[in-house]
Amino acid sequence: MPKKRHWFFDSYKYQVRTGTVPEYDDGHVIRTHSHPWHQLVYASQGVMTVRTPEGAWVVPIHRGVWVPAGTRHSIQMSGAVSLRTLYLVPRLGRSLPDKPRVIGVSPLLRELILRIVELDSLSIRVPTHAHLVSVLLDHLHVMQSDAVHLPLPRDARAKRIAAMLQKQPSNARSLIELSKSAGASKRTVERLFKTETGLGFGKWRQQLRLGHALRLLAAGDAVTTVAFDVGYDSISAFISAFRLTFGKTPGQYFRAA
């Protein structure tokens, strides 16, 4: 109860607040919770996986995640993670997305986040603060969804297949075999994944593998090991898929970060 009053009264005085500036070790999990304010989470180091009942968002380096107020979510860290968090009072974000999404963090937005963290809070009654709030909202209004998103199907049969592959991303069984084990036809499963996740099964499986690969690479695993651990037949096939999604090879990606 006191925590809720703290947020409620702060909403009159401040419109943007920051969280603590924690450093997390590889594998740390922030358990499922929600916030009364919108949340923008940015990892200046490491990789985060944000999970909600609707799906998972793998947040690689130079990305952030937008979590609307009231969204139940958990965060898993891969590699050493330096977390920076902004909270926005809901009335500021009425025209912003009402579902979580991963966004690209430009150098300007990164510096803006770090500056707000230094200030601790922003009030639109303070002219310099009002300007920073305006710039922040401008950036958030044009934010783009990132490719590393794994929406989850709702149908029980498709959910069984999704759970099997999440538990073992290297599972090489064909869709026909997976469908039989889930009690459905290949055609039915293909339709369920497309209608309920917006992704064809092949694309969904690739997203799962690449998201898991990011977590392993951030934790320090070798590219060769990761390629086979996530189910690719060859290192070259893995590097090609990685480059197609992220624009760089795994080595280039983490060196640049």
QUIWO-V560324 format. One record per helix or strand of 3 or more residues. SS is the DSSP state (2 for helix, 1 for strand). FROM is the first residue (numbers start at 1). TO is the last residue. If there is no record, write none. Layout:
BEGIN
ss = [SS,SS]
from = [FROM,FROM]
to = [TO,TO]
END
This chain:
BEGIN
ss = [2,1,1,1,1,1,1,2,1,2,2,1,2,2,2,2,2,2,2]
from = [2,16,29,38,55,63,73,90,101,107,127,149,156,175,186,201,223,235,250]
to = [13,18,33,52,59,67,88,93,104,119,141,151,167,182,197,218,229,246,256]
END
